[in-house]
């Protein structure tokens, strides 16, 4: 949806409008993160710690950017892209998968090792399946954008 109006605004009204636009951008980001969290099949924290999500108002609307933040995670910067788009078959070190099994399922010792070994074989054979977390979240925000912004303008 796009609406453009050009006019001279009183300074106080312009400042109030700018504040509401900033609050709208933050409300969209916050609701997007809530949606993302509620729809992740599991959470070990690596995925969420590996991304940065920024939204800011621009002259033409609200700009959103979701990107890998190499300063936030020890995993490779492309990790969120692998989760989002999947990957071809490849080798993943057993050590990483074992710590994943311990974090995700609370497994220890031989149980964590056995699960890690099964997952490693699956990734070697089939690769990672894609989870369209960002696409689904952006689609959700596009469908609910007007409601979210209307709530901000009516309640602030």
C-alpha positions in Angstrom: 0.0 0.0 0.0 1.4 3.4 -0.9 0.0 6.8 0.0 1.8 10.1 -0.7 0.8 13.5 0.4 2.9 16.6 0.1 2.2 19.6 2.3 3.8 22.0 4.8 3.3 20.8 8.3 3.5 22.6 11.6 6.9 21.7 13.3 5.2 20.0 16.2 2.9 18.0 14.0 5.8 17.0 11.8 7.8 15.8 14.9 4.8 13.9 16.2 4.3 12.2 12.8 8.0 11.3 12.7 7.8 9.7 16.1 4.8 7.7 15.1 6.5 6.5 12.0 9.6 5.4 14.0 7.3 3.6 16.5 5.5 1.9 13.5 8.9 0.7 12.2 9.7 -0.7 15.7 6.3 -2.3 16.1 6.7 -4.0 12.7 10.1 -5.3 13.7 8.9 -6.5 17.1 5.8 -8.2 15.8 8.0 -9.8 13.0 10.4 -11.2 15.7 7.5 -12.6 17.7 6.0 -14.3 14.6 9.5 -15.6 13.7 10.0 -17.1 17.2 6.5 -18.6 17.3 7.1 -20.4 14.0 10.6 -21.7 14.3 10.4 -25.5 14.5 13.1 -25.5 17.3 15.3 -22.9 18.9 18.9 -23.5 19.9 19.7 -19.8 19.7 22.2 -20.0 16.9 19.8 -18.9 14.3 18.5 -15.9 16.2 21.9 -14.9 17.4 23.2 -15.0 13.9 20.9 -12.3 12.5 20.4 -8.6 12.8 17.1 -7.1 11.9 16.7 -3.4 11.3 13.7 -1.4 10.3 13.7 2.3 9.7 11.3 4.8 8.1 12.4 6.3 4.8 11.0 9.0 2.5 9.1 6.3 0.6 8.0 3.9 3.4 9.6 1.5 5.9 12.9 -0.1 4.9 13.6 -3.5 6.5 16.9 -5.4 6.4 17.6 -8.8 7.8 21.2 -9.8 7.5 23.9 -12.1 8.9 25.9 -10.4 11.6 29.3 -12.0 11.8 29.9 -10.1 15.1 27.0 -11.9 16.8 27.8 -15.6 16.2 30.8 -17.9 15.9 29.1 -19.8 13.1 29.9 -18.8 9.5 28.1 -15.6 8.4 26.1 -17.6 5.8 24.5 -19.8 8.5 21.0 -18.0 8.3 21.0 -18.4 4.5 21.6 -22.2 4.9 18.7 -22.4 7.3 16.4 -20.3 5.0 17.3 -21.8 1.7 18.7 -25.2 2.5 21.9 -26.6 1.1 23.3 -29.3 -1.1 24.8 -32.3 0.6 28.0 -31.4 2.5 30.1 -32.4 5.5 29.4 -31.0 8.9 31.9 -31.6 11.7 30.5 -34.1 14.3 31.6 -31.7 17.1 29.2 -29.0 16.0 26.3 -31.5 15.6 27.0 -33.0 19.0 26.8 -29.7 20.7 23.6 -28.9 18.7 22.1 -32.2 20.0 23.1 -31.3 23.5 21.5 -27.9 23.3 18.4 -28.8 21.4 17.5 -32.0 23.2 19.5 -32.0 26.4 21.3 -35.2 25.4 24.6 -36.2 26.8 27.4 -38.6 26.0 26.6 -41.5 23.7 23.0 -40.3 23.0 24.2 -36.9 21.7 26.9 -38.6 19.7 24.5 -41.1 18.1 22.0 -38.3 17.1 24.8 -36.2 15.8 26.1 -39.1 13.7 22.6 -39.7 12.2 22.1 -36.0 11.4 25.6 -35.9 9.9 24.8 -38.8 7.6 21.5 -37.1 6.6 23.2 -33.9 5.7 25.9 -35.7 3.7 23.2 -37.6 1.8 20.4 -35.0 1.4 21.8 -31.6 2.5 19.8 -29.2 4.7 16.1 -28.8 4.0 15.0 -25.2 3.6 12.9 -23.4 6.3 11.4 -20.3 4.8 11.4 -18.4 8.1 12.2 -14.9 6.8 10.0 -15.3 3.7 7.0 -16.4 5.9 7.7 -13.6 8.4 7.9 -10.9 5.7 4.7 -12.3 4.1 3.0 -12.1 7.5 4.1 -8.6 8.0 2.9 -7.6 4.5 -0.5 -9.0 5.3 -0.7 -7.3 8.7 1.3 -4.1 8.1 -1.8 -1.8 7.9 -3.2 -3.2 11.2 0.1 -2.8 13.0 0.7 0.8 11.9 -2.9 1.7 12.6 -2.6 0.4 16.1 0.5 2.6 16.6 -1.2 5.7 15.3 -4.4 5.1 17.3 -2.8 4.2 20.6 0.1 6.7 20.8 
